[in-house]
Amino acid sequence: MKVTRLLIMGCMALSIGFMACSGEDGMDGDPGIQGTPGTPGKAGNNGDNGSDGVNCWDTNGDGDNQDSEDINGDGEFNGLDCQGDNGDDGNPGNDGEDGIDCWDLNRDGIGNLPPENQEGNEAEVYSEDINGDGVVDALDCRGEQGEQGEQGDQGEQGNANVIQYDWDLSNYGMDSGFDFNILDEMDISEQDLPNYTFLFYLVEAEDNLVFPVPAIIYIVNGYRFVRVVYVEEPNNINEVGDVFCSFSTLSDETAYNALPFGHFSSFRVVAIEVSTVINKNGNSSGDVMAHLKAAGVDTSDYHAVMAYFGLEE
C-alpha cells in the first residue's frame, strides 16, 4: 500500500513538471514547390447541329410553301411576305403659324401707314409704307436704289443676224440639180426676206472643202459648172424664196446628170442681214457685197466670211 501511493504521486509530479516547461508555437515553414500541372484532358465531341430556323413567312412552321403564305400575292415566298399591313394614316398636324410679312417691321401683322394717314390717337410715329404709295405690301421690302455703276466698255458688234443653213446632200446624186425654199427651211419671214443677202456654197463630203456657187468645180472626171438661181419675186411657176442649184458640162452647158451619190455633203446658205454690215462698219449703205469687198473679204472664200463675222465654222 505504501509503494502504490508513491508511484501515483511521482506521476503527478512528472505531469506538473511538463506543463511548466511548454514554450510558444514556432513560425510556419516556407510553402513547398508547385507541383507539375497534370496533362489536359481530351476535347469533348461536337454537339449536334441545331434545327433550321423557321422562315418569317412560314406561318405554320412546316417548312413548306402554302399559297396562303404568299401574303403579297407575287407568286414568290420571301421576306416581302413578312411585311405587315400599312398602318392607318396619322391625324393631320396643327396648322403652323403664319409667317411675318417682309414689310411688317414691328411684327404686329398690321400695315402701318404714316401718322397723317392713320386713324385714332395711338398712331405709330413711323411708317411701314417705305415707298410712300399709300399701300403696305411687298414693294415696301425693296432696299434703296443703289448707285449707278460705271459704264462698261463698248462690246464688239454681234453677229446674231448672220444665219447659216445646210441643205443635206449626203444621199443626193445622179441628177442635174435640186431645189428648196428658204422660207421653209430658215428662220426668216417673207417680210424680212428683202433685208437679207444670200451667199451659196457646196461642201464636199470627202475633204470637207467648201466651194462657192456659182463656180467651176472639178467633179470626178472633169470640170463642171454649178449655178444657182434665187427667186426674189414670185412668178407663175416659182414662189419667192425658191432656190435652184444645177450642174452642167463646162463646154456646152448641157445638163450634167452623172453626179455621184454622196459627192457633196451639203448645200450651204449664209444669210446676212443688211443691218449687220451697217452696224459693223457704221455705213448707211445697204449693199452687203460692197461692204464685204471694201473690207477686203473675198465672198468666194467661205472661211474668210465666217472669220469676218466672228462665227465658228
C-alpha positions as CSV (number, residue, x, y, z in Angstrom):
1,M,0.0,0.0,0.0
2,K,2.8,2.4,0.7
3,V,4.6,1.8,-2.5
4,T,1.5,2.4,-4.6
5,R,0.9,5.8,-3.2
6,L,4.5,6.9,-4.1
7,L,4.1,5.9,-7.7
8,I,0.9,7.9,-8.0
9,M,2.5,10.9,-6.5
10,G,5.5,10.5,-8.7
11,C,3.4,10.5,-11.8
12,M,1.5,13.6,-10.7
13,A,4.8,15.4,-10.1
14,L,6.0,14.5,-13.6
15,S,2.8,15.8,-15.2
16,I,3.1,19.1,-13.4
17,G,6.8,19.4,-14.5
18,F,5.9,19.0,-18.2
19,M,3.2,21.7,-18.1
20,A,5.6,24.2,-16.6
21,C,8.3,23.6,-19.4
22,S,6.0,24.1,-22.5
23,G,7.1,27.1,-25.0
24,E,5.2,29.3,-27.7
25,D,4.4,27.8,-31.1
26,G,7.1,28.2,-33.8
27,M,6.7,30.1,-37.2
28,D,5.2,28.4,-40.2
29,G,7.6,27.0,-42.7
30,D,8.0,28.2,-46.4
31,P,5.4,26.9,-48.9
32,G,6.5,23.9,-50.8
33,I,7.4,23.9,-54.6
34,Q,4.4,24.0,-57.0
35,G,3.7,20.6,-58.3
36,T,3.8,19.8,-62.1
37,P,0.4,20.5,-63.9
38,G,-1.4,17.5,-65.0
39,T,-1.9,16.5,-68.7
40,P,-5.0,18.3,-70.3
41,G,-8.0,16.1,-70.9
42,K,-9.2,15.3,-74.4
43,A,-11.7,17.8,-76.2
44,G,-15.2,16.7,-76.0
45,N,-17.2,15.7,-79.1
46,N,-19.0,18.4,-81.1
47,G,-22.6,18.8,-80.3
48,D,-25.3,18.0,-82.8
49,N,-26.4,20.7,-85.3
50,G,-29.4,22.7,-84.2
51,S,-32.6,22.6,-86.2
52,D,-33.1,25.2,-89.0
53,G,-35.0,28.3,-88.1
54,V,-38.4,28.9,-89.4
55,N,-38.8,31.5,-92.3
56,C,-40.7,34.5,-91.3
57,W,-43.4,33.8,-93.9
58,D,-43.8,30.2,-92.8
59,T,-46.8,30.9,-90.6
60,N,-47.5,27.3,-89.7
61,G,-43.8,26.4,-89.3
62,D,-43.9,23.3,-91.5
63,G,-41.1,24.4,-93.9
64,D,-43.4,24.2,-97.0
65,N,-44.8,27.0,-99.1
66,Q,-48.5,27.3,-98.9
67,D,-50.5,29.7,-101.1
68,S,-51.9,31.3,-98.0
69,E,-48.3,32.2,-97.0
70,D,-47.8,34.3,-100.2
71,I,-49.1,37.3,-98.4
72,N,-48.4,39.9,-101.2
73,G,-49.6,37.6,-104.0
74,D,-46.5,37.9,-106.2
75,G,-46.0,34.2,-106.6
76,E,-42.9,34.1,-104.5
77,F,-42.2,33.3,-100.9
78,N,-39.7,35.7,-99.3
79,G,-39.3,38.4,-96.8
80,L,-41.8,40.6,-98.7
81,D,-44.5,38.3,-97.4
82,C,-43.5,39.1,-93.8
83,Q,-44.4,42.8,-94.1
84,G,-47.4,43.8,-92.1
85,D,-50.3,45.8,-93.3
86,N,-49.8,49.5,-93.8
87,G,-50.8,51.4,-90.6
88,D,-53.5,53.9,-90.6
89,D,-52.7,57.4,-91.5
90,G,-52.0,59.6,-88.6
91,N,-54.1,62.6,-87.7
92,P,-53.2,65.8,-89.6
93,G,-50.9,68.1,-87.6
94,N,-52.0,71.5,-86.5
95,D,-51.5,74.3,-88.9
96,G,-48.4,76.3,-88.4
97,E,-48.5,80.0,-87.5
98,D,-48.5,82.5,-90.3
99,G,-45.1,83.9,-91.1
100,I,-44.3,87.6,-90.7
101,D,-44.6,89.8,-93.9
102,C,-41.4,91.3,-95.0
103,W,-42.8,94.8,-94.6
104,D,-44.0,94.1,-91.0
105,L,-41.2,95.8,-89.1
106,N,-42.9,95.7,-85.7
107,R,-44.3,92.2,-86.3
108,D,-47.8,93.2,-85.3
109,G,-49.5,91.9,-88.5
110,I,-50.7,95.4,-89.4
111,G,-49.5,97.6,-92.2
112,N,-48.7,100.9,-90.5
113,L,-49.2,104.0,-92.6
114,P,-47.7,107.4,-91.9
115,P,-49.2,109.2,-88.9
116,E,-51.2,111.5,-91.1
117,N,-52.9,108.5,-92.8
118,Q,-53.6,106.6,-89.6
119,E,-56.8,106.7,-87.6
120,G,-57.1,107.3,-83.8
121,N,-54.9,108.9,-81.3
122,E,-52.4,106.0,-81.0
123,A,-50.8,106.4,-84.4
124,E,-47.3,105.0,-84.8
125,V,-44.6,107.6,-85.3
126,Y,-43.1,105.5,-88.1
127,S,-44.5,104.1,-91.3
128,E,-44.1,100.7,-93.0
129,D,-45.1,102.2,-96.3
130,I,-41.5,102.5,-97.3
131,N,-42.1,103.6,-100.9
132,G,-44.9,106.0,-100.0
133,D,-47.5,104.7,-102.4
134,G,-50.2,104.6,-99.6
135,V,-50.2,100.8,-99.6
136,V,-48.2,98.5,-97.4
137,D,-47.1,95.5,-99.5
138,A,-44.1,93.6,-100.8
139,L,-42.9,96.6,-102.8
140,D,-42.0,98.2,-99.4
141,C,-39.5,95.4,-98.9
142,R,-37.1,96.6,-101.5
143,G,-33.9,98.2,-100.5
144,E,-32.8,101.6,-101.5
145,Q,-31.7,102.2,-105.1
146,G,-28.0,101.6,-105.4
147,E,-25.7,103.9,-107.1
148,Q,-25.3,103.6,-110.8
149,G,-22.2,101.6,-111.8
150,E,-19.6,102.8,-114.3
151,Q,-20.4,102.3,-117.9
152,G,-18.7,99.2,-119.4
153,D,-16.5,99.1,-122.5
154,Q,-18.2,99.0,-125.8
155,G,-18.7,95.4,-126.9
156,E,-18.0,94.0,-130.3
157,Q,-20.7,94.1,-132.8
158,G,-22.7,90.9,-132.6
159,N,-23.5,88.5,-135.4
160,A,-27.0,87.4,-134.5
161,N,-28.2,88.4,-137.9
162,V,-25.9,86.2,-139.8
163,I,-27.7,82.8,-140.3
164,Q,-26.2,79.6,-141.7
165,Y,-28.2,76.7,-143.1
166,D,-27.1,73.4,-144.6
167,W,-29.3,71.5,-147.1
168,D,-28.4,67.8,-146.7
169,L,-26.9,66.3,-149.9
170,S,-25.4,63.1,-148.4
171,N,-27.9,60.9,-150.3
172,Y,-28.1,63.1,-153.4
173,G,-26.7,62.1,-156.8
174,M,-27.4,61.0,-160.4
175,D,-29.3,64.2,-161.1
176,S,-28.7,67.5,-162.7
177,G,-29.9,69.7,-159.9
178,F,-32.0,70.2,-156.8
179,D,-34.2,72.9,-155.3
180,F,-35.7,74.0,-151.9
181,N,-37.4,77.1,-150.5
182,I,-35.6,79.3,-148.0
183,L,-38.7,80.3,-146.2
184,D,-39.5,76.7,-145.4
185,E,-36.0,75.9,-144.1
186,M,-34.7,79.1,-142.5
187,D,-36.0,81.2,-139.6
188,I,-36.7,84.2,-141.9
189,S,-40.2,85.6,-142.7
190,E,-41.3,86.6,-146.2
191,Q,-41.5,90.2,-145.0
192,D,-37.8,90.1,-143.8
193,L,-36.5,88.3,-146.9
194,P,-35.6,91.5,-148.8
195,N,-33.4,92.6,-145.9
196,Y,-31.0,89.7,-146.4
197,T,-28.2,88.9,-148.9
198,F,-27.5,85.3,-149.5
199,L,-24.2,83.5,-150.2
200,F,-24.3,80.0,-151.5
201,Y,-21.7,77.2,-151.1
202,L,-21.2,73.5,-151.8
203,V,-19.5,71.4,-149.2
204,E,-17.6,68.3,-150.5
205,A,-18.0,65.2,-148.4
206,E,-14.6,63.6,-148.5
207,D,-12.3,66.5,-147.8
208,N,-14.9,69.0,-146.4
209,L,-13.8,71.5,-149.0
210,V,-16.2,74.4,-149.4
211,F,-16.8,75.7,-153.0
212,P,-18.7,78.9,-153.8
213,V,-21.7,78.8,-156.1
214,P,-21.8,79.8,-158.9
215,A,-18.4,78.3,-159.8
216,I,-16.4,75.9,-161.9
217,I,-15.8,72.7,-159.9
218,Y,-13.9,69.6,-160.8
219,I,-16.3,66.7,-160.3
220,V,-14.9,63.1,-160.6
221,N,-14.0,63.1,-164.4
222,G,-14.0,66.7,-165.5
223,Y,-14.8,70.3,-164.7
224,R,-18.5,71.2,-164.3
225,F,-20.2,74.5,-164.0
226,V,-22.5,74.9,-161.0
227,R,-25.1,77.7,-160.9
228,V,-27.7,78.9,-158.5
229,V,-31.0,80.8,-159.1
230,Y,-32.6,82.5,-156.1
231,V,-36.2,83.7,-156.7
232,E,-36.8,87.1,-155.1
233,E,-40.0,87.9,-156.9
234,P,-42.7,85.2,-157.4
235,N,-44.0,84.3,-160.8
236,N,-46.5,81.8,-162.4
237,I,-44.1,78.9,-161.7
238,N,-41.8,79.8,-158.8
239,E,-42.5,81.2,-155.3
240,V,-40.5,83.8,-153.5
241,G,-37.6,82.2,-151.7
242,D,-37.1,79.3,-154.1
243,V,-33.5,78.3,-154.6
244,F,-32.4,76.2,-157.7
245,C,-29.0,74.7,-158.0
246,S,-28.0,73.0,-161.3
247,F,-24.9,71.2,-162.7
248,S,-23.9,71.3,-166.4
249,T,-20.9,70.5,-168.6
250,L,-18.3,73.2,-168.9
251,S,-18.1,73.1,-172.7
252,D,-21.7,73.5,-173.8
253,E,-23.6,73.9,-170.5
254,T,-25.8,70.9,-171.2
255,A,-27.3,69.3,-168.1
256,Y,-24.9,67.0,-166.3
257,N,-26.7,64.0,-165.0
258,A,-24.0,61.9,-163.5
259,L,-23.2,63.5,-160.2
260,P,-22.1,60.6,-157.9
261,F,-24.2,59.9,-154.8
262,G,-22.7,61.5,-151.7
263,H,-20.1,63.5,-153.5
264,F,-21.3,66.6,-151.7
265,S,-22.4,66.6,-148.0
266,S,-24.4,69.8,-148.1
267,F,-25.5,72.9,-149.9
268,R,-24.7,75.8,-147.5
269,V,-26.6,79.0,-147.4
270,V,-25.3,82.0,-145.5
271,A,-27.9,84.7,-144.9
272,I,-26.5,88.2,-144.0
273,E,-28.9,90.8,-142.8
274,V,-28.2,94.3,-144.2
275,S,-28.2,95.9,-140.7
276,T,-25.3,93.6,-139.7
277,V,-22.8,95.2,-142.0
278,I,-24.3,98.7,-141.5
279,N,-23.7,98.4,-137.7
280,K,-20.3,96.8,-138.2
281,N,-18.9,99.5,-140.5
282,G,-21.0,102.5,-139.5
283,N,-22.2,103.0,-143.1
284,S,-25.8,103.6,-144.1
285,S,-25.4,101.8,-147.4
286,G,-27.4,98.6,-147.7
287,D,-25.1,96.9,-150.2
288,V,-23.7,93.9,-148.3
289,M,-21.5,92.8,-151.1
290,A,-20.0,96.3,-151.5
291,H,-19.3,96.3,-147.7
292,L,-17.6,93.0,-147.8
293,K,-15.5,93.9,-150.8
294,A,-14.5,97.2,-149.2
295,A,-13.5,95.3,-146.1
296,G,-11.2,93.0,-148.2
297,V,-13.4,90.0,-147.7
298,D,-13.5,87.5,-150.6
299,T,-17.0,86.1,-150.6
300,S,-15.9,83.1,-152.6
301,D,-13.9,82.1,-149.5
302,Y,-16.4,80.8,-147.0
303,H,-13.8,80.7,-144.2
304,A,-12.9,84.4,-144.8
305,V,-16.6,85.3,-144.5
306,M,-17.0,83.4,-141.2
307,A,-13.9,84.9,-139.8
308,Y,-15.1,88.4,-140.7
309,F,-18.3,88.0,-138.7
310,G,-16.5,86.1,-135.9
311,L,-18.6,82.9,-136.4
312,E,-17.4,79.5,-135.6
313,E,-17.2,77.2,-138.6
